[in-house]
Amino acid sequence: MKILFNKKTLAMCVASAALLILPLTASALDKLIVNDIGGSPVFTVDDAGTASATKLGIGTATPANTLSVVSELTTATRGLAVTHYSDNPAGAAGQFIKSRGTEATPASVVSGDYTGAFVFRNYTSSGFIGTGFFGAYVNGTVTANSAPTDIFFCNSDTNITNCFGENKVNLVLKSTGEVNLRRLSSTYVGGSAYLCISDNGDIFTSETACP
């Protein structure tokens, strides 16, 4: 069965707020375009099948981020999974990629730049608050073949907006192989004991929280 259209472009209104355009001729132009009510593209599929959008929501009509995945399921199939099949040692992968500049003209990162982070947020009566983070940041001189990167772990019982600025980083795995711990603690019969490390590297114990 063939469906023929007399016009090269089929357009229809979608939810009275967007315009869907489907070019019908073979060309290098985008094959699917969704414009907002002002006529600006918000979703396109190009001739190679690559899709691009300002925001994409899965399970939600109001995505809060570039990609929002929302679910109310409680089964094991909820969430995000990356699956890889191959007859070699390669496994599934996820990447955080950081550059200064723009996508068209990337520029070198500098010491102090964050490469990426996982953020854990919990909902309270005041809204979602971020109380747990782990990620990577550049900490050293950047050259053509070197970008010293530390891995940090940061958590608290209250909202955190700046892990390092608020002194909430509890563990750092440095690119040099060193491990920086904010404090160590353990429990024994009779109470709690703390194993503390001072700023100059001295290790000592304390029956109260480390200073």
C-alpha positions in Angstrom: 0.0 0.0 0.0 1.2 3.5 -0.9 0.0 6.7 0.6 0.7 9.7 -1.7 0.6 13.3 -0.8 0.4 16.1 -3.3 2.5 18.4 -1.2 6.2 18.0 -0.3 5.5 18.8 3.3 2.8 17.5 5.7 2.2 19.8 8.7 -0.3 19.4 11.5 -0.9 21.1 14.8 0.0 19.0 17.9 -1.8 19.9 21.2 -2.3 23.4 19.8 1.1 24.4 21.0 3.5 22.8 18.6 3.9 22.3 14.9 4.9 18.9 13.5 6.6 18.9 10.0 7.3 15.8 8.0 9.3 16.4 4.8 8.3 13.7 2.3 11.2 14.0 -0.3 14.6 12.4 0.0 17.1 15.0 0.9 19.7 15.9 3.6 17.1 18.0 5.4 15.7 17.0 8.8 13.1 14.4 8.4 11.0 15.3 11.5 10.7 18.7 13.0 8.6 19.8 16.0 8.4 23.5 16.5 7.1 25.4 19.5 4.3 27.9 19.2 6.8 30.6 18.3 8.1 28.6 15.4 11.5 27.5 16.9 12.5 23.8 16.6 12.2 21.9 19.9 12.7 18.4 18.5 14.3 17.2 15.2 15.3 14.0 13.6 18.0 14.5 10.9 18.6 12.5 7.6 20.9 10.1 9.5 18.3 9.3 12.1 19.9 11.4 14.9 17.3 12.9 17.2 17.9 16.2 19.1 15.7 18.0 21.6 15.9 20.9 24.0 14.4 18.6 26.8 13.3 15.0 26.6 11.0 13.4 29.2 10.4 9.7 29.7 7.4 9.0 31.9 6.7 12.8 32.3 5.2 15.6 30.2 7.2 18.2 32.2 10.9 17.2 32.1 13.0 19.3 34.5 16.3 18.5 32.9 17.8 17.8 29.5 16.8 14.2 30.0 14.3 13.3 32.7 13.3 9.7 33.5 10.3 9.6 35.9 8.6 6.4 37.2 6.2 5.4 40.0 6.9 1.7 39.5 8.3 -0.4 42.4 9.3 -3.4 40.3 12.9 -4.4 39.4 12.4 -3.1 35.9 12.2 0.6 37.0 15.1 3.0 36.4 17.9 3.2 33.9 19.9 0.3 32.7 22.8 0.1 30.2 23.2 -3.3 28.6 26.1 -4.5 26.4 26.6 -7.7 24.5 29.9 -8.7 22.9 32.3 -11.6 22.6 35.2 -9.8 24.2 36.0 -8.3 27.6 34.3 -4.9 26.9 31.5 -4.1 29.2 28.6 -1.6 29.5 29.9 2.0 29.9 28.8 5.4 31.0 30.7 8.6 30.5 30.9 12.1 32.0 32.7 14.4 29.5 33.9 17.9 30.4 35.3 20.6 28.3 35.5 24.4 28.4 34.5 26.4 25.3 31.7 25.1 23.2 30.8 21.9 21.4 32.1 23.3 18.1 35.3 24.7 19.7 36.1 22.8 22.9 38.8 24.3 25.2 41.1 22.7 27.8 39.8 22.2 31.3 41.7 23.9 34.2 42.5 22.9 37.7 39.4 23.2 39.8 36.9 22.2 37.1 34.4 19.5 37.9 34.4 16.6 35.4 31.0 15.3 36.6 29.1 14.1 39.7 26.3 11.9 40.8 23.9 13.9 43.0 21.4 12.3 45.5 18.4 14.3 46.4 15.6 13.6 48.9 12.2 15.3 49.1 11.3 17.1 52.3 8.6 19.7 53.2 10.9 22.3 51.7 11.3 20.4 48.4 14.2 18.3 47.0 17.5 18.7 48.9 20.9 17.4 47.8 22.5 15.5 50.7 24.9 13.1 48.9 27.4 13.5 46.0 30.3 11.7 44.5 32.2 12.8 41.5 35.5 13.8 39.9 37.3 17.1 39.6 40.6 18.3 38.1 43.2 19.1 40.7 46.5 19.9 39.2 48.3 21.4 36.2 46.7 20.4 32.9 48.9 19.7 29.9 48.2 18.1 26.5 48.4 14.6 27.9 47.7 15.1 31.6 44.6 16.2 33.6 45.2 15.1 37.3 41.8 14.0 38.5 40.6 13.3 42.1 37.5 11.4 43.0 35.5 12.8 45.9 32.7 11.7 48.2 30.5 14.3 49.9 27.4 13.9 52.1 25.5 15.6 54.9 22.2 15.6 56.7 21.3 19.1 55.3 21.2 20.5 51.8 24.7 20.9 50.1 25.3 23.5 47.4 29.1 23.4 47.5 30.9 20.3 48.8 34.3 21.8 49.1 33.2 25.3 50.1 31.0 23.9 52.9 33.7 21.4 54.1 31.4 18.5 53.4 33.8 16.3 51.5 34.5 13.2 53.6 36.7 11.2 51.3 39.0 12.0 48.4 40.9 9.5 46.2 43.7 11.6 44.7 45.3 11.0 41.3 48.6 10.5 43.1 47.2 7.4 44.9 46.8 9.2 48.2 43.6 8.8 50.2 42.3 11.8 52.2 39.8 11.0 54.9 38.0 13.7 56.9 37.6 11.3 59.9 37.5 7.7 60.8 35.2 6.2 63.5 34.2 2.8 64.9 32.1 1.4 67.7 33.2 -0.6 70.7 31.5 -1.8 73.8 31.0 1.2 76.0 30.6 3.9 73.4 32.2 5.3 70.2 35.9 5.7 69.5 37.3 8.0 66.7 40.5 7.6 64.8 41.5 11.1 63.7 44.0 12.4 61.1 45.2 16.0 61.6 45.9 18.4 58.8 49.6 17.6 59.0 49.1 13.9 58.7 49.3 12.9 62.4 47.0 10.0 63.4 45.4 10.0 66.9 42.4 8.6 68.8 39.6 10.5 70.5 36.6 9.5 72.6 34.7 12.5 71.1 34.3 13.6 67.5 37.6 14.6 65.8 38.4 18.3 66.1 
